[in-house]
Amino acid sequence: MADHRPFPPGARRVARPAAVSPCPSCGDLAGRGYPACRFCAELVDQYWLLDWQELLAAEQLAEGGAGERELAELVLADEVGRHPWTCTDWAMTLLACSQCGDELATGPADCVRCAMADGLRWSWDHAGHPTAITAGEHALRTARATVRAPHRHRAATVGAWRLLLPFLLVGELPTAGQVRRLRAAVLAGAYAELAGCATYVELTSFPELPWRRPARPARPDHRPRTHLDQPVVAADAVEDAPRPGPGEPAADPV
């Protein structure tokens, strides 16, 4: 493979939509139907595909040709940061996991090979080229990877990134706190209401919902505590969420 150093990612060169709009195919905000909706998939994936097509051209290979899969394997075997992060991701979409048979990095939560591949994906952000990926691109990358393999993440995390995806495409950048609040709201059952928000401001300023647990009946010998020995209540409602049990996925990073 020729010695090609990273070129500017397609995520910076493809013109972003001026504003969010309904998808003509699925009817949701464009991008939110990824990857099941073809229009949404093409809208999101164009940022990755452009870089991959340039790499194919540099290697004098045809898209869909016999050498494309081999190139994908070489890209993933190469040193981290040698190729754009978009090419690393796209190479994974072209390869099947040797352990589970699913698309690489999207298999069952207990597939070790997919877990290793997904770890390789995120090592790019840390060990690749620090100035070659922006915060907005990282958020877009996180959203795509999450909704592409929803069974590998908590449902509230998938819902939060799916809600944000149309706005990430137009250049909006959520804070870590905004993502956490969206996750909490989705966990509380407010996804449908959040999906009805037409603007980014409306979505990210959605009123916080109190975290509720089922009321437990008082024990017969229960005595009210005095104000001096009452337990300290956690300030962050999300921290009071149930902890994962054996075999359940760990909490997803923002």
SELO-967738 format. One line per 10 residues: number of its first residue (from 1); for each residue x, y, z of N, C-alpha, C. Coordinates in Angstrom, 3 decimals, m for minus. Atoms other than C-alpha are relative to their C-alpha. Layout:
# residues N
NUM = X:Y:Z:X:Y:Z:X:Y:Z; ...
***
This chain:
# residues 254
1 = 0.855:m1.197:0.000:0.000:0.000:0.000:0.884:1.238:0.000; m0.794:m1.214:0.113:1.332:3.421:m0.927:0.045:0.740:1.330; m0.177:m0.734:m1.254:2.599:5.707:1.829:m0.792:1.302:m0.056; 0.876:m1.179:0.029:m0.312:8.132:2.165:m0.215:0.500:1.412; 0.224:m0.599:m1.312:m0.364:10.454:5.136:m1.409:0.582:0.052; 1.390:m0.460:m0.115:m3.704:11.676:6.490:m0.272:1.301:m0.742; 0.464:m1.220:0.654:m5.529:14.226:4.353:m1.210:0.498:0.759; 1.141:m0.525:m0.760:m8.322:16.483:5.667:m1.223:m0.902:m0.136; 1.159:0.894:0.065:m11.312:14.274:6.572:m1.150:0.578:m0.797; 1.159:m0.420:0.768:m14.369:14.387:4.354:m1.027:0.711:0.856
11 = 0.961:m0.645:m0.903:m16.357:15.443:7.409:0.169:1.505:0.002; m0.216:m1.449:0.050:m14.815:18.890:6.896:m0.245:0.567:m1.394; 0.100:m0.496:1.369:m15.123:19.100:3.129:m1.399:m0.120:m0.588; 1.363:0.137:0.493:m18.679:17.914:2.522:m0.845:1.130:0.570; 0.839:m1.112:m0.452:m21.095:20.827:2.699:m1.086:m0.512:0.940; 1.018:0.410:m0.965:m23.278:20.501:5.778:m1.345:0.626:m0.355; 1.325:m0.601:0.232:m27.047:21.068:5.543:m0.102:1.330:0.726; 0.154:m1.312:m0.625:m28.033:24.643:6.301:m0.845:m0.084:1.259; 0.883:0.154:m1.157:m30.678:23.456:8.763:m0.574:m1.408:m0.014; 0.624:1.324:m0.045:m32.368:20.290:9.934:m1.329:0.060:m0.735
21 = 1.256:0.061:0.739:m35.315:19.168:7.861:m0.506:m1.438:0.035; 0.540:1.366:m0.011:m37.645:16.169:7.657:0.595:m0.844:m1.123; m0.489:0.929:1.015:m36.340:13.141:5.796:m1.144:m0.335:m0.946; 1.080:0.304:0.951:m38.356:12.597:2.587:m0.364:m1.474:m0.033; 0.262:1.438:0.024:m38.147:8.848:3.138:m0.679:m0.495:1.268; 0.563:0.528:m1.256:m38.777:8.097:6.830:m0.865:1.005:0.739; 0.840:m1.015:m0.617:m40.402:11.407:7.841:0.539:0.581:1.281; m0.619:m0.552:m1.198:m38.241:11.905:10.934:0.995:1.071:m0.429; m1.022:m0.964:0.378:m35.600:14.636:11.081:1.128:m0.737:m0.726; m0.977:0.667:0.853:m33.029:13.796:8.402:1.240:m0.398:0.780
31 = m1.144:0.548:m0.711:m30.301:11.585:9.809:m0.416:m0.869:1.168; 0.435:0.724:m1.197:m32.323:10.253:12.735:m0.383:m1.446:m0.317; 0.363:1.357:0.387:m33.400:7.163:10.786:1.188:m0.882:m0.326; m1.217:0.758:0.281:m29.776:6.020:10.392:0.075:m1.238:0.888; m0.367:0.260:1.391:m28.865:3.374:9.375:m1.100:m0.697:m0.803; 1.057:0.747:0.683:m32.200:1.699:8.503:m0.557:0.758:m1.201; 0.536:m0.816:1.096:m33.454:4.590:6.335:1.110:0.293:m1.006; m1.039:m0.167:1.022:m31.552:4.745:3.050:0.413:1.459:m0.168; m0.327:m1.423:0.164:m31.793:8.533:2.717:0.844:0.479:1.170; m0.757:m0.398:m1.188:m30.589:9.062:6.295:1.396:m0.600:m0.019
41 = m1.304:0.665:0.042:m27.784:6.549:5.789:0.940:0.705:m0.976; m0.835:m0.687:0.985:m26.521:8.313:2.660:0.403:1.386:0.489; m0.274:m1.336:m0.520:m26.763:11.702:4.365:1.130:m0.038:1.026; m1.025:0.109:m1.037:m24.645:10.569:7.318:1.312:m0.543:m0.572; m1.204:0.717:0.427:m22.207:8.239:5.553:0.834:0.746:m1.037; m0.781:m0.711:1.016:m21.156:10.732:2.877:1.284:0.593:0.568; m1.187:m0.583:m0.614:m18.694:12.266:5.341:1.126:m1.020:0.097; m0.985:1.080:m0.074:m16.938:8.905:5.668:0.377:m0.489:m1.398; m0.211:0.605:1.307:m17.343:7.675:2.105:0.939:0.818:m0.879; m0.847:m0.839:0.837:m15.593:10.638:0.488:1.480:m0.309:0.233
51 = m1.397:0.317:m0.295:m12.317:9.889:2.271:0.364:m1.393:m0.495; m0.284:1.364:0.444:m12.586:6.185:1.501:0.158:m0.060:m1.517; m0.098:m0.022:1.463:m13.162:6.884:m2.189:1.322:0.598:m0.452; m1.292:m0.585:0.347:m10.054:9.074:m2.260:1.132:m0.988:0.255; m1.019:1.007:m0.282:m8.011:6.304:m0.649:m0.024:m1.093:m1.065; 0.112:0.984:1.077:m9.331:3.823:m3.221:0.646:0.515:m1.279; m0.579:m0.585:1.211:m8.360:6.186:m6.035:1.520:0.054:0.089; m1.457:m0.059:m0.178:m4.873:6.635:m4.575:0.634:m1.372:m0.170; m0.493:1.372:0.121:m4.475:2.851:m4.504:m0.375:m0.625:m1.339; 0.445:0.464:1.311:m5.969:2.544:m8.002:m0.892:m1.242:0.115
61 = 0.935:1.092:m0.216:m8.752:0.302:m6.745:m1.416:0.499:m0.260; 1.387:m0.357:0.290:m12.415:0.246:m7.709:m0.876:m0.299:1.210; 0.930:0.216:m1.098:m15.214:0.602:m5.163:m0.799:m1.273:m0.259; 0.697:1.265:0.152:m16.747:m2.825:m4.612:0.830:m1.066:m0.685; m0.866:0.949:0.673:m13.829:m4.493:m6.361:0.645:m0.989:0.952; m0.606:1.061:m0.801:m11.836:m7.482:m5.172:1.034:0.534:0.981; m1.061:m0.515:m0.858:m9.087:m5.329:m3.684:m0.483:0.888:1.131; 0.493:m0.928:m1.016:m11.358:m3.123:m1.536:0.022:m0.633:1.391; 0.012:0.659:m1.306:m11.753:m5.669:1.273:1.422:m0.170:0.530; m1.394:0.143:m0.410:m8.022:m6.312:1.319:0.557:1.336:0.488
71 = m0.431:m1.327:m0.430:m7.406:m2.561:1.561:m0.559:0.311:1.392; 0.605:m0.236:m1.309:m9.823:m2.389:4.503:0.783:m0.730:1.090; m0.782:0.760:m0.975:m7.847:m5.096:6.312:1.352:0.654:0.249; m1.298:m0.659:m0.139:m4.580:m3.252:5.640:m0.115:1.291:0.802; 0.212:m1.248:m0.729:m5.993:0.028:6.946:m0.110:m0.271:1.497; 0.180:0.311:m1.420:m7.032:m1.587:10.245:1.259:m0.597:0.620; m1.239:0.582:m0.515:m3.695:m3.395:10.556:1.119:1.025:0.092; m1.042:m1.023:0.018:m1.704:m0.199:9.988:0.066:0.728:1.332; m0.172:m0.741:m1.243:m0.438:2.072:12.749:m1.141:0.991:0.184; 1.102:m0.913:m0.320:m3.068:4.166:14.499:0.343:1.418:m0.421
81 = m0.209:m1.378:0.422:m3.409:7.604:12.955:0.617:0.141:m1.376; m0.616:m0.087:1.330:m1.806:6.733:9.611:m1.030:0.420:m1.052; 1.089:m0.331:0.917:m5.156:7.065:7.850:m1.063:0.805:0.751; 1.053:m0.776:m0.654:m8.080:9.412:8.539:m0.930:m0.906:0.799; 0.927:0.779:m0.824:m10.490:8.268:11.243:m1.219:m0.457:m0.789; 1.124:0.381:0.844:m13.187:8.197:8.586:0.298:m1.305:m0.749; m0.390:1.220:0.716:m11.256:5.496:6.705:0.052:m1.188:0.960; 0.004:1.071:m1.006:m10.768:3.475:9.904:m1.421:m0.505:0.209; 1.396:0.391:m0.206:m14.527:3.500:10.481:m0.566:m0.719:m1.220; 0.587:0.591:1.208:m15.395:2.736:6.870:0.563:m1.387:m0.274
91 = m0.598:1.323:0.175:m12.965:m0.176:6.747:m0.750:m1.035:0.829; 0.736:0.924:m0.858:m14.908:m1.740:9.626:m1.357:m0.363:m0.608; 1.310:0.295:0.594:m18.189:m1.458:7.715:0.122:m0.998:m1.150; m0.211:0.894:1.139:m16.660:m3.505:4.885:0.405:m1.411:0.416; m0.527:1.288:m0.458:m15.389:m6.381:7.035:m0.953:m0.701:0.955; 0.786:0.807:m0.929:m17.151:m9.203:8.836:0.913:m0.478:1.120; m0.765:0.466:m1.151:m16.008:m10.200:12.306:0.301:m1.486:m0.154; m0.397:1.399:0.136:m14.062:m13.464:12.242:m0.569:m0.878:1.110; 0.527:0.770:m1.132:m15.660:m14.486:15.551:m1.517:m0.160:m0.071; 1.467:0.086:m0.015:m19.376:m13.627:15.262:m0.631:0.084:m1.386
101 = 0.522:m0.084:1.356:m19.789:m12.973:11.534:m0.742:1.279:m0.322; 0.676:m1.278:0.241:m21.469:m9.585:11.978:1.006:1.029:m0.516; m0.891:m1.086:0.388:m20.103:m6.314:10.663:0.961:0.288:1.146; m1.023:m0.167:m1.025:m16.866:m5.693:12.520:m0.329:1.160:0.937; 0.263:m0.969:m1.075:m17.340:m3.827:15.831:m1.476:0.216:0.275; 1.445:m0.158:m0.234:m21.137:m4.224:15.698:m0.645:m1.285:0.485; 0.556:1.289:m0.399:m21.553:m7.822:16.887:m0.569:0.007:1.404; 0.566:0.104:m1.355:m23.037:m9.098:20.164:0.929:0.609:1.039; m0.781:m0.666:m1.040:m21.897:m7.411:23.363:1.111:m0.877:0.554; m1.022:0.893:m0.541:m19.931:m10.510:24.362:1.018:m0.460:m1.039
111 = m0.976:0.357:1.030:m17.974:m10.739:21.094:1.315:0.727:0.273; m1.295:m0.587:m0.349:m14.322:m10.184:22.022:0.633:0.688:m1.204; m0.613:m0.578:1.202:m13.190:m9.524:18.454:m0.620:1.354:m0.327; 0.661:m1.281:0.268:m15.785:m6.777:17.965:0.389:1.039:1.047; m0.409:m0.923:m1.061:m14.847:m5.242:21.324:1.399:0.536:m0.269; m1.373:m0.424:0.319:m11.184:m5.146:20.258:m0.004:0.995:m1.155; 0.068:m0.899:1.149:m12.083:m3.518:16.950:m0.552:1.358:0.407; 0.570:m1.260:m0.452:m14.222:m0.904:18.676:1.019:0.769:0.835; m1.057:m0.655:m0.759:m11.327:m0.194:21.051:1.019:0.646:m0.921; m0.918:m0.568:0.982:m9.105:0.348:18.029:m0.551:1.295:m0.571
121 = 0.646:m1.211:0.532:m11.599:2.881:16.695:0.287:1.209:0.898; m0.140:m1.137:m0.905:m11.385:5.061:19.806:1.455:0.292:0.349; m1.418:m0.300:m0.231:m7.614:4.699:20.169:0.498:1.026:m1.005; m0.387:m1.001:1.005:m7.422:6.831:17.020:m0.102:1.394:0.603; 0.208:m1.325:m0.570:m8.799:9.809:18.920:1.113:0.382:0.970; m1.000:m0.273:m1.032:m6.129:9.464:21.606:1.433:m0.095:m0.528; m1.379:0.234:0.445:m3.071:8.178:19.736:0.243:0.390:m1.451; m0.177:m0.369:1.399:m3.692:9.348:16.182:0.651:1.362:m0.131; m0.510:m1.358:0.169:m3.268:13.014:15.361:m0.956:0.942:0.724; 0.909:m0.805:m0.839:m4.759:15.272:18.076:m0.688:1.146:m0.721
131 = 0.610:m1.139:0.687:m5.404:18.122:15.658:m0.804:m0.430:m1.222; 0.654:0.480:1.213:m6.964:15.908:12.962:m1.464:m0.354:0.199; 1.419:0.245:m0.236:m10.341:15.438:14.622:m0.509:1.062:0.968; 0.554:m1.062:m0.840:m12.469:18.216:16.057:m1.010:m0.589:0.982; 0.996:0.452:m0.969:m14.897:17.988:18.966:m1.313:m0.343:m0.694; 1.231:0.270:0.734:m17.812:18.169:16.534:0.069:m1.304:m0.775; m0.181:1.251:0.729:m16.404:15.340:14.428:m0.011:m1.194:0.951; 0.008:1.082:m0.991:m15.833:13.249:17.536:m1.430:m0.327:0.430; 1.392:0.216:m0.381:m19.477:13.746:18.550:m0.760:m0.718:m1.117; 0.662:0.633:1.139:m20.666:12.816:15.052:0.447:m1.453:m0.128
141 = m0.532:1.361:0.062:m18.406:9.755:15.090:m0.616:m0.872:1.094; 0.592:0.735:m1.115:m19.728:8.696:18.500:m1.452:m0.352:m0.290; 1.412:0.231:0.305:m23.348:9.086:17.377:m0.153:m1.093:m1.050; 0.099:1.006:1.075:m22.817:7.034:14.198:0.327:m1.387:0.524; m0.400:1.310:m0.521:m20.997:4.216:15.988:m1.043:m0.558:0.952; 0.974:0.444:m0.994:m23.635:4.087:18.732:m1.278:m0.503:m0.651; 1.270:0.417:0.608:m26.742:3.944:16.545:0.206:m1.108:m1.021; m0.283:1.090:0.935:m25.024:1.536:14.144:0.035:m1.353:0.727; m0.031:1.234:m0.793:m24.676:m1.024:16.956:m0.745:0.246:1.314; 0.749:m0.393:m1.200:m27.477:m0.141:19.425:0.010:m1.058:1.103
151 = 0.019:1.067:m0.996:m27.374:m3.543:21.153:1.277:m0.046:0.839; m1.249:m0.035:m0.754:m23.849:m2.778:22.372:0.026:1.151:1.002; 0.056:m1.175:m0.872:m24.973:0.290:24.335:m1.306:0.012:0.772; 1.235:m0.181:m0.751:m27.567:1.277:26.906:m1.047:0.685:m0.890; 1.074:m0.547:0.829:m30.931:2.114:25.368:m0.107:1.511:0.137; 0.090:m1.447:m0.207:m30.915:5.611:26.909:1.119:0.723:m0.739; m1.122:m0.599:0.725:m27.500:6.323:25.371:m0.282:0.017:m1.496; 0.352:0.065:1.428:m28.661:5.175:21.941:m1.055:1.052:m0.330; 1.060:m0.973:0.241:m31.786:7.312:22.219:0.512:1.430:m0.004; m0.537:m1.360:m0.082:m29.832:10.410:23.216:0.777:0.362:m1.263
161 = m0.790:m0.300:1.200:m27.402:10.176:20.293:m0.861:0.021:m1.262; 0.894:m0.023:1.160:m30.200:9.384:17.848:m0.748:1.334:m0.068; 0.668:m1.298:m0.041:m32.027:12.515:18.966:0.919:1.122:m0.469; m0.956:m1.054:0.325:m28.883:14.595:18.531:0.513:m0.057:m1.433; m0.661:0.190:1.301:m27.730:13.168:15.183:m0.387:1.025:m1.067; 0.320:m0.996:1.033:m29.712:15.518:12.866:0.647:1.352:0.264; m0.585:m1.297:m0.338:m28.319:18.523:14.739:1.528:m0.031:m0.084; m1.453:0.132:0.179:m24.746:17.192:14.714:0.360:0.196:m1.466; m0.269:m0.110:1.435:m24.995:17.063:10.923:0.069:1.448:m0.464; m0.034:m1.414:0.393:m25.554:20.832:10.767:1.034:0.775:0.816
171 = m1.107:m0.643:m0.699:m22.636:21.544:13.103:m0.224:0.337:1.460; 0.231:m0.264:m1.425:m24.218:21.756:16.558:0.898:m0.913:0.836; m0.878:0.773:m0.870:m22.017:20.561:19.431:m0.554:m0.011:1.422; 0.557:0.064:m1.353:m23.685:19.367:22.653:1.102:m0.086:1.048; m0.935:0.137:m1.110:m21.916:19.656:25.982:m0.215:m1.360:0.654; 0.139:1.272:m0.707:m21.319:16.611:28.174:m1.234:0.021:0.893; 1.170:m0.122:m0.861:m23.990:17.900:30.549:m1.296:m0.147:m0.775; 1.209:0.106:0.817:m26.547:18.202:27.745:m0.261:m1.446:m0.410; 0.155:1.409:0.371:m25.900:14.626:26.642:m0.514:m0.800:1.201; 0.449:0.711:m1.205:m26.312:13.394:30.231:m1.474:0.282:0.295
181 = 1.395:m0.339:m0.265:m29.599:15.274:30.633:m0.936:m0.678:m0.999; 0.810:0.691:1.003:m30.916:13.819:27.374:m0.119:m1.484:0.324; 0.038:1.410:m0.378:m29.954:10.334:28.503:m0.985:m0.227:1.143; 0.895:0.135:m1.148:m31.781:10.849:31.785:m1.457:0.144:m0.427; 1.370:m0.214:0.470:m34.881:12.145:29.983:m0.499:m1.198:m0.803; 0.378:1.194:0.759:m34.890:9.186:27.581:m0.262:m1.158:0.947; 0.175:1.061:m0.987:m34.477:6.820:30.517:m1.317:0.162:0.749; 1.265:m0.272:m0.694:m37.500:8.494:32.140:m1.210:m0.149:m0.913; 1.109:0.256:0.907:m39.598:7.717:29.053:m0.444:1.175:m0.838; 0.408:m1.213:0.722:m39.593:11.119:27.337:0.512:0.041:m1.444
191 = m0.568:m0.031:1.358:m38.117:10.038:23.971:m0.983:0.608:m1.009; 0.970:m0.493:0.982:m41.322:10.720:22.007:m0.159:1.515:0.093; 0.117:m1.449:m0.169:m41.626:14.212:23.469:1.247:0.706:m0.525; m1.254:m0.585:0.469:m37.960:14.948:22.758:0.096:m0.058:m1.522; m0.040:0.141:1.454:m38.303:13.672:19.194:m0.875:1.039:m0.688; 0.856:m1.036:0.564:m40.969:16.324:18.675:0.614:1.381:0.016; m0.682:m1.301:m0.024:m38.496:19.145:19.333:0.546:0.317:m1.386; m0.372:m0.348:1.368:m37.940:20.953:16.045:1.344:0.707:m0.102; m1.259:m0.742:0.039:m34.837:22.948:17.023:0.963:m0.547:1.048; m1.028:0.452:m0.928:m31.573:22.259:18.799:m0.188:0.636:1.374
201 = 0.217:m0.699:m1.270:m32.321:24.860:21.467:m1.157:m0.639:0.755; 1.164:0.628:m0.627:m35.701:23.282:22.148:0.368:m1.368:0.573; m0.389:1.339:m0.452:m34.144:19.815:22.426:0.888:0.058:1.233; m0.976:m0.034:m1.099:m31.268:20.752:24.726:m0.489:0.786:1.214; 0.543:m0.724:m1.152:m33.395:23.015:26.942:m1.269:m0.669:0.524; 1.166:0.756:m0.458:m36.050:20.348:27.514:0.030:m0.086:1.525; m0.004:0.007:m1.471:m37.126:20.521:31.177:0.498:m1.319:0.570; m0.508:1.198:m0.647:m35.289:18.103:33.415:m1.133:m0.714:0.720; 1.026:0.797:m0.655:m37.442:15.277:34.703:0.543:m0.567:1.301; m0.479:0.561:m1.271:m37.184:14.207:38.340:0.134:m1.510:m0.099
211 = m0.203:1.442:m0.012:m35.789:10.753:38.840:m0.917:m0.616:1.059; 0.960:0.585:m0.927:m38.473:8.602:40.412:0.264:m1.486:0.183; m0.073:1.415:m0.314:m38.232:5.254:42.142:m1.343:m0.427:0.603; 1.261:0.453:m0.604:m41.231:3.112:43.160:0.031:0.193:1.520; 0.060:m0.222:m1.447:m42.360:4.029:46.688:m0.015:m1.336:0.732; m0.052:1.214:m0.795:m41.544:1.383:49.262:m0.872:0.172:1.247; 0.838:m0.113:m1.211:m44.026:0.652:52.066:0.874:0.106:1.247; m0.781:m0.187:m1.221:m42.798:1.771:55.467:m0.066:m1.250:0.861; m0.024:1.136:m0.913:m41.720:m0.946:57.867:m0.761:0.349:1.292; 0.757:m0.277:m1.226:m43.847:m1.326:61.022:0.832:0.668:1.080
221 = m0.852:m0.557:m1.046:m40.893:m0.479:63.217:0.773:1.220:m0.474; m0.728:m1.138:0.558:m39.808:2.424:61.024:m0.213:1.251:0.853; 0.065:m1.264:m0.730:m39.014:5.621:62.881:0.617:1.105:m0.849; m0.557:m1.096:0.802:m38.498:8.969:61.039:1.345:0.443:0.553; m1.305:m0.502:m0.420:m34.935:10.213:61.121:m0.109:1.466:0.372; m0.085:m1.425:m0.302:m34.102:13.523:62.649:0.839:0.653:m1.071; m0.763:m0.702:1.030:m32.549:16.192:60.485:1.501:m0.186:0.186; m1.438:0.150:m0.253:m29.181:15.429:62.098:0.561:m1.288:m0.582; m0.550:1.263:0.490:m28.916:11.827:60.903:m0.626:m0.433:m1.326; 0.534:0.335:1.314:m30.657:12.003:57.515:1.132:m0.234:m0.983
231 = m1.067:0.286:0.964:m28.608:10.482:54.654:0.132:1.117:m1.021; m0.248:m0.998:1.033:m27.044:12.731:52.047:m0.520:m0.530:m1.315; 0.561:0.411:1.281:m28.923:12.570:48.735:0.912:0.482:m1.109; m0.875:m0.364:1.118:m26.855:12.535:45.531:m0.610:1.154:m0.771; 0.495:m1.174:0.713:m27.131:15.831:43.665:m0.385:m0.339:m1.429; 0.261:0.338:1.398:m27.018:14.224:40.212:m0.964:m1.173:m0.049; 1.004:1.055:0.031:m30.157:12.203:39.564:0.474:m1.212:m0.765; m0.462:1.117:0.807:m28.391:10.089:36.957:0.857:m0.938:0.819; m0.865:0.834:m0.820:m25.957:8.840:39.579:m0.796:m0.996:0.838; 0.832:0.886:m0.798:m28.902:7.236:41.370:m0.602:m1.122:m0.830
241 = 0.532:1.045:0.864:m29.666:5.007:38.385:0.540:m1.354:0.414; m0.453:1.343:m0.371:m29.410:1.223:38.881:1.341:m0.329:m0.617; m1.306:0.420:0.496:m25.932:m0.214:38.521:m0.145:m1.237:m0.875; 0.102:1.170:0.873:m25.330:m2.783:35.739:0.329:m1.282:0.749; m0.271:1.296:m0.594:m25.439:m6.428:36.760:0.972:m0.781:m0.849; m0.940:0.830:0.775:m23.217:m9.275:35.522:m0.478:m0.199:m1.426; 0.338:0.198:1.399:m23.139:m9.467:31.741:m0.645:1.182:m0.669; 0.611:m1.188:0.594:m24.780:m6.058:31.254:1.087:0.970:m0.432; m1.024:m0.936:0.470:m22.927:m3.343:29.310:0.262:1.083:1.034; m0.373:m1.069:m0.926:m21.049:m0.741:31.318:m0.557:1.312:m0.517
251 = 0.499:m1.316:0.417:m22.078:2.905:31.251:0.826:0.542:m1.150; m0.682:m0.509:1.179:m21.247:4.544:27.940:0.586:1.375:0.276; m0.565:m1.327:m0.162:m18.851:7.528:27.871:m0.687:0.986:m0.894; 0.599:m1.059:0.820:m20.105:10.838:26.496:0.853:0.189:m1.236
***
